Amino acid sequence: MAFFSHCLAYCSLMTILVGSCSLPAVTDEGGDTVTYPARLEYPAYDNGEDIIEYSGFTVSYNHATLVPDWVAYELTAEELVVKYSSKSSSFSRDFNVKGLQASREDYSHSGWDKGHMAPKADLRWSERSYWESHYFTNICPQNHQLNGGDWNALENAVRRWAKKYGRVWVVCGPVFDSCRYGTIGDAGVQVPDAFFKAVLIPYNDGYTGAAFIMPNEGKHHSLSHYTCTIDHLEEVVGRDFFPALDDEIEADVEAQSAPAFMN
């Protein structure tokens, strides 16, 4: 598979790490009490990024590309219980965010889907979280077949892993390389060359994880075709993932090339 390097000058390597204070204790499948670092899903980020915390996910919104640099969230088995859903998919700007944002008109007749980064299906545990997923701060121009195909298959897999292992931590977003697709709309929304997703899972009294890079095109492959180490994804995107982990644990998890949970 082809891998990508980031081509945009304003998306440089980020070096400020997230703290590792602990969350309240939780009980795992075996009945043992476990504590996890807070904001474990956060990648390393710079103080200059526009970080927006919603009820179910967090966005680093890029005012130049008009898409998120990354979107991070924790998904638990309890949150998979549907408490709210709607047949409507009404997208809108987040008027609490200052500056230019994409609009429905930018996507209209563009040939690109409004692709969720934090999936609405992961956020049906409340009405607020569901509708927050429709803000354009959480949306990227995405190939229609990818959106309904392999990207959707990966989203479904993440939900299966959350149900099986109790929780997963996810960070995802766009990848820019040649910027061959240009922009859409009067606002100039940048179309990504690809998309990434990194997943961290509690596993056998520790952690395991995997990363995925999917070109923004309509070809169909198995999930293993898109899989890479988290270490490799960090090189591609130029960002440190899961820095709240202990350094030795992080190094082990991020070097795994064939994580057992995917079998």
N, C-alpha and C positions, 0 to 999 in steps of 0.2 A: 504494500500500500504506500501511497505517497504521503509524506509528512510535510509539515508546514513550519515556516518561521515567520515571526511577526514583522510586518513591513512598515507599520506606522510609527513615525518618530515620537509621537506623544505617548506611546505605550511602552515605556522603558522598564527595565528591571526594577521590581519593587523590593525594598529591603527591610521595612519596618515590620516586625513580627507581632502577632497577636499574643496576649497574655495567656497564662495557663491556670487561672483560678478554677476551682472546682464547682460543678453543679451539685444540687441536692442529690443524695444517694438514690439509686433506682435498684430494682430487683431484676436479675436476669432470669433466663429460662430455668436454671437450676435452683432458684430461690435464694441465691447469694446476693448480698448487697454490693453494688458496684457504683463508683463515682467516675464521671468522665470530665475532662477539661471543658470549661465553658467556651462557647463559640468555636468548637472543634472544627466546624465546617469552613471557617473563615480562612482564606489564603492570606499570605502576607500582602500588605497594601500600604500605600503612601499616604501621608497626611493630606496631600492635595486632592485625593480622590473624593468624589461626591458620593458618600456612603448613605444609603437610604434604608432604614430598617422598617420593614412592613411586619404585619402580625405573623406571617408564616415563612418569610424569606428575607434576605438582605441583598441589595443591589449596589454595585459600584457603577454609577451611570456616567457615561462618557459624553460630554456636551459637544464634542467634535464629530464623533461618528453617529451620534443620536441612537446608539444602542448600548446595552450594558457591557462593561469590560468583563464583569463576572457576576454571577448570581449564586448565592449559597444558602443552603437550608438543611435542617435536620428533619428527617421524616421518621416517625415512630409508627409501630403497628397500631397503636390506638388512634392515630390520626387518619388511618385508612378507613375508619368507620365513617360512612357518608352521613353527614348531618345537614348538608345543604347542597343543592345542585340546581342547575337551570339549563334549559335548552338554548338560551340566548348566549351569544358571545360578543357582547357589546364592548369594543375596545375604546379606551379614552386616554387622554393625557392626565397625568397626575398634577393637578394645579397647585399642590403644595411644593412642587419642585420648580425652582426658578430657572429661567433660561429656555432655550429652544428645545422642543420635543417633536417627535414624529406625530403624524396625524393619520386618520383613516384615508384622507385624500392622497397622502404620499404613497400609500400601498395600493390604492384603487387602480386597477388596470395595469399594474406594474409587472404582473406575471409571477410575483413572489407572495408566499403566504406570510401571515403574521404569526411567526413562530414563537411559542412560549419557551422561555428558559426554565423558570419554575413552573411546572405543569399545573394547569387548573385542576386536574384529577387528583393531584397530591394535596390540594388545599380545600377540599370539600368538607372539612371538619368545622368550618364556620362560613357564614355568608360574607363577612368582611374579608377573610383571607381569599376566598374564591374570587371576589371582584377585584381585589388588589392585584391578582395575577394578570388582569386584563389591561393594566396600565402599560403604556408604551415604553416605560422604563424597563420593563421585563420582556420586551419583544424584539425580535430580529427578523429581517427579511430571510425567508427560508424556502428552499425548493419544495414544491408541493408534494412530490413523491417522497422526499426525505421526511417531511413533517408527518405525513400519514403512514410512513413505512418504517425505515430502520431507526430513525430517531424516536418514533413512537414505541417501537419494540424495546429500545433501551429504557425508556420511561417505564414501561410495563415491567421490565426486569427489575428495576430499582424498587418498584412497589412489592414485587415478590420477595426480594431480599429483605426489605423492611419488615414484612410480615413474618418471614422465617427467623430472622435474627433479632427482631425486636426494635431495631432502629438502624438507620444509615445516615451518613453525613455526605452531602453532595455539594460540589461546586462545578459550575458549567458556564459556558459563554462562547463568544465567537472567536475565530482565528482568522487573522488577515495575513496574506502572503503576497500574492501578486496584485491583489485588489482588482482582479480581472473583471468582476461584475459591476464595478463602478458604484453609482449611487442611484437612488430612486426618489421621485417626488421633488417638489419645489424646495423642500427643506434640505435635501441632499443627504438622505439616510444611507449610510455605507452598507453595502451588501457583503456579508462575510464570505471568505473562501471556504471555510469549514467551521465546524463546531467541536468543542471539547466537553468532556464530562469526566470528573474524577470522583470516585466513590470510595468511602471508608466504612468498614463494617466491623463491629465487635465479633471476635471469632476465637474460640478455644482459649478463653482467658486473656486474650490480647486483641490484636487488630489485624485485619487484612484489607487489601484495597486493590483497585484497578483503575486504569484510565482508558479513555476512548477518544479517538479523533475521527470525525465523519466529514468527508468533503460535502460541500453544499450542492449536491447533485442527486439525481434520482435513481442511481444504481442500487441494486439490492444485494446484500451480503449477510452472512451470519455475524453475530456480535463479535465473535473471536477475530474476524477479519479486521475490525477497527481497534482491537485492544492493543495497548502498549503499557509500559511501566509508567508509573507516576513520575519517576525520574526523567523519562524521555519527554513527557508532557511538559514538565517544568522547563526543559530546554527549548521546546517549541514556543511556549507562551511567554517565557521570561518571567516566571513568577513562582514563588515558593508555596506549595500546597501543604495544608495540615501542619503548620508550624507550631501549633499548640501541643503536639505530641512530644514526648521525651525524644531527644535527638537520636538515641540508639534505636528506639522503636520506629521512629519516622524513617530512618535509613533502611531498616529491614523491610518495612511495608512498601516503601516507594521503589524498591529494587525488584519486587516480585513480578515475574513475567507471566506466570500461569497460576493465578490465585485459585485455591481449591474451591472457594464458594461458587465459582462459575461452572463447575463440573456438575 
